[in-house]
Amino acid sequence: MGKSRKEIAYDYIKPKIVFCELKPGDILDEKKIIEELGFSRTPIREAISELAEEKLVTIMPRRGIVVTQISLKDVEDMLNARALLEPYIFQNAFPNVEKDVLLRMKNQLNDMIAHKKVKMDSLEEDFDYSFHMYFAEKANNQYLYRMMHLLMTHSQRIRSFSTMHQERYIDSYKEHIEIIDMMLSGDEDKVMEAVKKHISNTVEGYKQIYSIQGSFFGI
């Protein structure tokens, strides 16, 4: 079954926001999107409503549809929410993970490290999103899954224009491998230690992004 027009419109607009073709504070030109896709207004509006629910755009009376700004508080709130949710998610996912999937992810990570792959080319190819959402799925809680999708979407947006050093990306990949290795060992306590270490390092990395890229955020 193919995608609906709303889904096509959503998939067309979202990468423009995440990859900052549409920057924070930009006006989203609804008429231009209608022309580019050749759709009626209804599916475009439905897609925009979903993006508004995800806090990627803000619908403002008399001004139009604005790409949502990212404040320091937004970054801190996103990180704090991840720090609270992810240990619980990984703990609940622990008994449900699949060894073959873990090994496949580990091989992919080793390949990314070997080739120093740090650029996110597309939303579909974002390993960090796929990694964290795999464990969110295995936690078997649809509400947590939806919350993690929202949090990881905003993580993608910040990472897409970051000047974070290549070394931090590589370190992050190694932390992912450590989590996988602890999962494969069957040691839940070591898994949780690795997860908390990764989250702590991620928090520091994102704060560094914000401090360096402050002008982009409008501070």
N, C-alpha and C positions, 0 to 999 in steps of 0.2 A: 504493500500500500504506500503510495507516494505521500509527500508532505502536503499539508494544506497551504493555502496562500498566506495565511497568517504565520505559519511556521517558516515559510520561505522568507517572508518579510523580516521576521525576527532574526533569522540566521544571516540576513543581509545587513541589517542595521547593527546588531550587537558587536561584530568584529570591528566595525568602524569606531565604536566607542572604546572597546577594550584596547585596541591598538592605537588609539588616540589620533586617528584620522579626524575624528570629531573630538576636540579637546574639551576639558572641563570648562563650562561657561558658554560653549558654542550653542547657537540656535540650530536645532534640527529642522531642516527644510522638508516639511511633509510633502509639499507639492512636487519637489524634485525627486523624492523617493518614489512617489506614485508614477512619475514619468519614466524613471529608470527601470522600474519593475513592470510597468504596463498593467498595474492592478487598479482596482477601484479603491476608494478611500477606506472602505470598511476593514479589510484585512490589515492595512497599514495601521489604522487606529488601534485595532486589536493587538498588534505586535507592540505598538508604543505603550499601550496600557500594561502589557506584561513587563516591558522594560522599566516602566515606572514603578511597578510592584517590586522589582529587583533593585530599585534606587539607582538605576543607571541614567535615567532621565527624570526631570521634574516638569510637570505640566503646570505652567504659570499663567494665570489669567492676564490677558492683554499683552503678554510678552511672547507666548508660544511655548514650544517644547524645548527645554534647555538641558544640555548634557550636565549631569550633576557634578558639582564641585566636590573636591576631596579635601577635607580639613584634617588637621593633625588629630583632632578628636575622632574623626571617622576612622583613621588608621589605627588609633589606639583601641577604639571600641571593637573593630574587626579582630585585632590581635588578641584582645582580652577574651572575646567570645570563642575564638579558636582554642585558646589556652584552656578554657573551661570545658569545651565540648570534646576535643580530640582525645584526651586520655580515656574518657568514658567510651568513645567510639572504638578506639583500638582494643580496649579491654573486652568489649562485647563482641568485636569482630574476631578476636583471637581463636575461639574454638571453631570458627566457620571458614577460615581461609583455606585456599586450595594450593597445595604444594607446587603443582605445575605452573600456576599463575605467578606465584612468588618467584620461582626460578626464572620464568620468562621475563619478569620485571627486572630481576637482578642482572640478567644478561644484557637487557636493554640499557640499564644504568652503566654497566661496565663499558659498553660500546660508546655511550655518550661521554663518559670520562675520557676514554681513549682518543676520541675525536674532538674533545673540548667543545662539545655542542652546548652552547649557552643561550642561543637565540630561540625564542618561541615563534615559529613560523606561522602557525595557525592555532585556533582554539582546539581543533580536533587532535592536533599533534602535541598538545601541552602535557608532558609527562607528569608534572607536579599535580595538575588537576586530576588526571586519571588515577594516579597513585592514591591520593587522599580520598577520592570518591569511591575507589574500590573498597576501602576499609569501611567507609560510611555505608555502603550497600550491604556489606557483610555483617554490620551491626544490627541489621534487621529492624530498623526503626524509621518509618517513612518521614516522620517529622524531623528527626535529626538529619536525615538525608537531605531534605529540602533546605534546612538551615545551613548545612555544609556547602550545598550547591551555591547558595547566595554568598557565603563567606569566601569561597574559593573563586567565585566570579570576580569579586572585588580584589582579591589577591592577584588574579591574572591582570587586572587593569593596572595595578601599581607596578607589577613586575615588567609589564610590556614596555614601559618607557624608563625603566630604572637605569642608573649608571652603576649599579652594584658590580663590584669587582668580579672578574671571572672566577677568582679563587673561591668566592662565596658560593657561586653556583656549583662548583666542583665539590666543595665541602658539603653542600646540601645533598648532592647525589650520594656521597659517601655515607651521610647520615641515613638516607633512605635504605642503602644497602645494609647498614647496621641493624635497622629495624627489621628488615627481611630476614637477616641471619638469626636474629633473636626469635623471630616467629618460627623459623625452621627448626631451631633448637628445642622449641617447646617450653622455653623458660619465660613464663608470663611476667615475672618480676623484672627480668632483664629487658623484655619488650617495653614495659612501662618506663624504665629508666631511659632507654634509647629514644622513646617518643618525647618524653619531657625535655631531654637534651636538645632534640631537634626543634621543638617548639620554642625553647628559650633562645636558641641561636637564630631562629626565624624572626622572632620579635626584634632582636638587635639589628638584624639585617634590614628589616623594613623601616625601622626608625632611622637607620643610616640613609636609606633611599630618600626618606622625607626631608632629612636635614640637608642633603645635597641638592635635591630637586625642588626645594621650597618655592622657587620662582614659578615653576610649572603649576603648582597648586594654588598660586595666587597669594603667597605669604611673603 
